[in-house]
Amino acid sequence: MSELRSIITGATSNNLVLVDEICRGTETSKGTCIAGSFVETLDSIGCLGIVSTHLHDIFKLPLSTNNLVFKAMGSEFVNGQTKPTWKLTDGICIESLAFETAQREGVPETIIQGAQELYASIYTHNMSSNKTYIHTIQESSQESTSFVSSIVNESKDQMEKVLKDLEKAVSVICKKRKSKVLIRCVVITTRKQPPPSVIGASSVYVIISSDNRLYVGETDDLEGRVRAHRGKPGMENATFLYFLVSGKSVACQLETLLINRLPKHGFQLTNVADGKHRNFGTCDVSVQGISLRR
């Protein structure tokens, strides 16, 4: 961790960063997430680099990056054994040469055979053999990677469009208030937290769920509110858009205003009133010409 801290605090867009076996000294789930966040940060800095890892679950994380490229060590199947080619290839490799290396280094055959049986029972499922599994991965890695990249890019583009449209709608709605409020929208992407500057400040926030439905709220503790929302099932990767205002009363008014007005801009909301219904239904809209239906 001290090595990662040293790198991340000093890295600039002019640096070359090389990290071998990132987060190797901790348990895999949290280590994987730290590694993923570290890669995202390097990507945002814009430096050039290579990060190697055996934490294969990092490929399942919804990483928010612009210039990340997956590479794998090439291998070939020769005389019944998988051997490295020492060449980098495009794609993702979720295998290793652990068994072959153990055999080469003289680990007792009984241990290797036991490991292979355990591996086959847990990881290969219904595949005929571990070697066939490796061979299949090698053949299909490039096609699979292209498919996954296409899905990720499409999802990212869609989210960026939603955020852009939402920011525009929020600015338009709030500017129409009688008392003008300067709106500066900030996005909190997946797994990110708000900056320290929000501590103690009143804010209005909008959550964008995976199906692009919105939830509008207000708070004086944005960091705590983000943590609370992401602690709910299905909300772990929620994206937030927020802006700071001068006081809780203004935040409450704008919360209600956005709840009332955002649907008119084509957005679907999951909430139809502010949390405690304090300001529900109040806005600066004239009621003339509005008819009620039973």
C-alpha positions in Angstrom: 0.0 0.0 0.0 2.9 2.4 0.7 4.2 1.7 -2.8 0.8 2.5 -4.3 0.5 5.6 -2.3 3.9 6.8 -3.4 3.0 6.2 -7.1 -0.4 7.7 -7.0 0.6 10.9 -5.1 3.5 11.6 -7.5 2.2 10.4 -10.9 1.6 12.9 -13.7 0.6 12.6 -17.3 4.3 12.7 -18.1 5.2 9.5 -16.1 5.6 5.9 -17.0 4.1 3.7 -14.3 4.9 0.0 -14.0 3.2 -2.1 -11.3 3.8 -5.8 -10.9 1.2 -7.9 -9.0 -0.9 -5.1 -7.7 -2.4 -5.6 -4.2 -0.7 -8.9 -3.8 -0.6 -8.7 0.0 -4.2 -8.6 0.9 -7.4 -10.7 0.5 -8.7 -10.9 -3.0 -12.1 -9.2 -2.9 -10.9 -5.9 -1.3 -7.5 -6.1 -3.0 -9.3 -6.4 -6.4 -11.4 -3.3 -5.7 -8.4 -1.3 -4.5 -6.6 -2.4 -7.7 -9.5 -1.4 -9.8 -9.8 2.1 -8.2 -6.0 2.5 -8.6 -6.2 1.7 -12.3 -9.1 4.2 -12.7 -7.0 6.9 -11.0 -4.0 6.3 -13.2 -6.3 6.5 -16.2 -7.8 9.8 -15.0 -4.2 11.2 -14.5 -3.4 10.2 -18.1 -0.1 8.6 -17.6 1.3 5.7 -19.6 1.8 2.4 -17.8 1.4 -1.3 -17.3 -0.3 -2.9 -14.4 0.0 -6.7 -14.1 -2.3 -8.8 -11.9 -3.6 -12.3 -11.1 -6.7 -10.7 -9.6 -9.0 -11.9 -12.4 -12.2 -10.5 -10.9 -10.9 -7.0 -11.7 -12.3 -7.7 -15.2 -15.8 -8.0 -13.7 -15.6 -4.5 -12.1 -17.5 -1.7 -13.8 -14.3 0.4 -14.2 -14.8 4.0 -15.4 -11.8 4.5 -17.8 -11.1 6.1 -21.1 -7.8 4.6 -22.3 -7.6 1.2 -20.6 -6.4 -1.6 -22.9 -6.3 -5.3 -21.9 -3.3 -7.4 -22.8 -2.4 -11.0 -22.0 0.7 -13.1 -22.1 0.5 -15.3 -25.2 0.8 -19.1 -24.8 0.7 -22.1 -27.0 -0.3 -25.8 -26.5 2.7 -28.0 -27.3 3.0 -31.7 -26.7 0.2 -31.7 -24.2 1.6 -28.7 -22.2 0.8 -25.0 -22.2 3.9 -22.9 -22.7 4.4 -19.1 -22.8 5.3 -17.4 -26.1 6.6 -14.3 -24.1 4.6 -12.1 -26.4 1.7 -9.7 -25.4 -1.5 -10.3 -27.2 -4.8 -8.4 -27.2 -7.4 -9.7 -24.8 -8.0 -11.0 -21.3 -6.3 -14.1 -19.8 -8.0 -15.6 -16.8 -5.5 -18.6 -16.6 -1.9 -19.0 -15.4 0.9 -21.5 -15.7 0.9 -22.3 -12.0 0.7 -26.1 -12.4 3.4 -26.2 -15.1 5.6 -23.9 -13.0 5.1 -26.1 -9.9 6.0 -29.2 -11.9 9.1 -27.5 -13.3 10.2 -26.4 -9.8 9.9 -30.0 -8.4 6.8 -29.7 -6.4 5.7 -33.3 -5.6 3.4 -34.8 -8.3 0.8 -35.8 -5.7 0.3 -32.1 -4.7 0.0 -31.0 -8.3 -2.5 -33.8 -9.1 -4.5 -32.9 -6.0 -4.5 -29.2 -7.0 -5.6 -30.0 -10.5 -8.5 -32.1 -9.2 -9.6 -29.3 -6.9 -9.3 -26.8 -9.7 -11.4 -28.9 -12.0 -14.1 -29.4 -9.4 -14.4 -25.7 -8.6 -13.5 -23.7 -11.7 -14.0 -25.8 -14.8 -17.5 -26.9 -14.1 -18.8 -29.1 -16.9 -15.8 -28.6 -19.3 -14.1 -31.8 -20.3 -10.7 -30.9 -19.0 -8.7 -28.0 -17.8 -6.4 -28.1 -20.8 -9.4 -27.8 -23.2 -10.7 -24.9 -21.1 -7.3 -23.1 -21.5 -7.3 -23.8 -25.3 -10.8 -22.4 -25.6 -10.0 -19.2 -23.8 -7.0 -18.6 -26.0 -9.0 -19.0 -29.2 -11.9 -16.9 -28.1 -10.3 -14.2 -25.9 -10.0 -11.6 -28.7 -13.6 -12.0 -29.8 -14.9 -12.0 -26.3 -12.9 -8.9 -25.4 -14.2 -7.0 -28.4 -17.8 -8.0 -27.4 -17.3 -6.9 -23.8 -15.6 -3.7 -24.8 -18.5 -2.9 -27.1 -21.0 -3.4 -24.3 -19.0 -1.3 -21.8 -18.5 1.5 -24.3 -22.2 1.6 -25.2 -23.2 1.7 -21.6 -20.7 4.4 -20.8 -21.8 6.5 -23.8 -25.5 6.1 -22.7 -24.6 7.2 -19.1 -22.7 10.2 -20.4 -25.7 11.3 -22.5 -28.1 10.9 -19.6 -25.8 13.0 -17.3 -25.4 15.7 -20.0 -29.2 15.9 -20.5 -29.8 15.9 -16.8 -27.3 18.6 -16.0 -28.9 20.8 -18.7 -32.4 20.2 -17.4 -31.4 20.9 -13.8 -29.7 24.2 -14.8 -32.7 25.3 -16.8 -35.2 24.4 -14.1 -33.3 26.1 -11.3 -32.6 29.2 -13.3 -36.3 29.8 -13.7 -36.8 30.3 -10.0 -37.6 33.9 -9.0 -34.5 34.0 -6.8 -31.7 33.1 -9.1 -29.3 30.3 -7.9 -25.9 29.7 -9.5 -25.9 25.9 -10.3 -22.6 24.1 -10.7 -23.4 20.4 -11.2 -20.8 17.8 -10.2 -20.9 14.1 -11.0 -19.9 11.3 -8.6 -19.1 8.3 -10.7 -19.3 4.6 -9.7 -17.5 3.8 -6.5 -16.3 7.4 -6.1 -17.0 9.6 -3.1 -17.8 13.4 -2.9 -14.8 15.6 -2.2 -14.1 17.0 1.3 -15.4 20.4 0.2 -19.0 19.2 0.6 -18.6 18.5 4.4 -21.2 20.6 6.3 -22.6 22.1 3.1 -26.2 21.8 1.9 -26.7 20.1 -1.4 -29.3 18.7 -3.8 -28.5 15.4 -5.4 -29.9 13.2 -8.1 -29.2 9.4 -8.3 -29.2 7.8 -11.7 -30.0 4.1 -11.5 -29.0 1.4 -14.0 -32.3 1.8 -15.8 -31.8 5.6 -16.0 -34.6 6.3 -13.5 -33.8 9.2 -11.1 -34.1 9.8 -7.4 -33.9 13.4 -6.1 -32.9 14.3 -2.6 -31.3 16.9 -0.4 -28.9 16.7 2.5 -26.3 18.4 4.7 -24.2 15.2 4.7 -23.7 14.2 1.1 -20.9 11.7 1.9 -23.1 9.9 4.4 -26.1 9.9 2.0 -24.0 8.5 -0.9 -22.8 5.7 1.4 -26.3 5.0 2.6 -27.8 4.8 -0.9 -25.0 2.6 -2.2 -25.5 0.3 0.8 -29.0 -0.7 -0.6 -29.3 -3.8 -2.8 -28.8 -3.0 -6.5 -27.4 0.5 -5.7 -23.7 -0.4 -5.3 -22.7 1.2 -8.6 -25.1 4.2 -8.5 -24.0 7.4 -10.1 -24.8 10.8 -8.5 -25.1 14.3 -9.8 -25.2 17.1 -7.1 -24.8 20.8 -6.6 -24.2 22.9 -3.5 -26.6 25.6 -2.3 -26.7 28.2 0.4 -28.7 26.6 3.2 -31.1 23.8 3.8 -34.2 25.8 3.1 -33.0 26.5 -0.4 -32.1 22.8 -0.8 -35.5 21.7 0.2 -37.2 24.1 -2.3 -35.0 23.0 -5.2 -35.5 19.4 -4.3 -39.3 19.8 -4.6 -38.9 21.9 -7.7 -36.8 19.2 -9.5 -39.2 16.4 -8.4 -42.0 18.4 -10.0 -40.2 19.5 -13.1 -37.8 16.8 -14.2 -40.6 14.5 -15.5 -41.6 17.4 -17.8 -38.1 17.2 -19.3 -38.6 13.5 -20.1 -37.0 11.9 -17.0 -38.6 9.1 -15.0 -38.4 9.5 -11.2 -38.6 6.8 -8.5 -39.8 9.3 -5.9 -42.8 11.7 -6.3 -42.2 13.8 -3.2 -39.4 14.9 -1.0 -38.4 12.5 1.8 -40.7 14.0 4.5 -43.3 15.5 2.2 -42.4 18.9 3.6 -42.5 20.7 0.3 -44.4 18.4 -1.9 -46.5 20.2 -4.5 -45.0 23.7 -4.0 -43.3 25.4 -6.9 -43.4 28.8 -8.7 -45.9 27.6 -11.4 -49.1 29.5 -11.9 -52.2 27.3 -11.3 -54.3 29.3 -13.8 -55.6 27.1 -16.7 -55.0 23.9 -14.9 -58.0 21.6 -14.7 -58.4 18.8 -12.2 -59.8 15.4 -13.1 -61.4 12.9 -10.8 
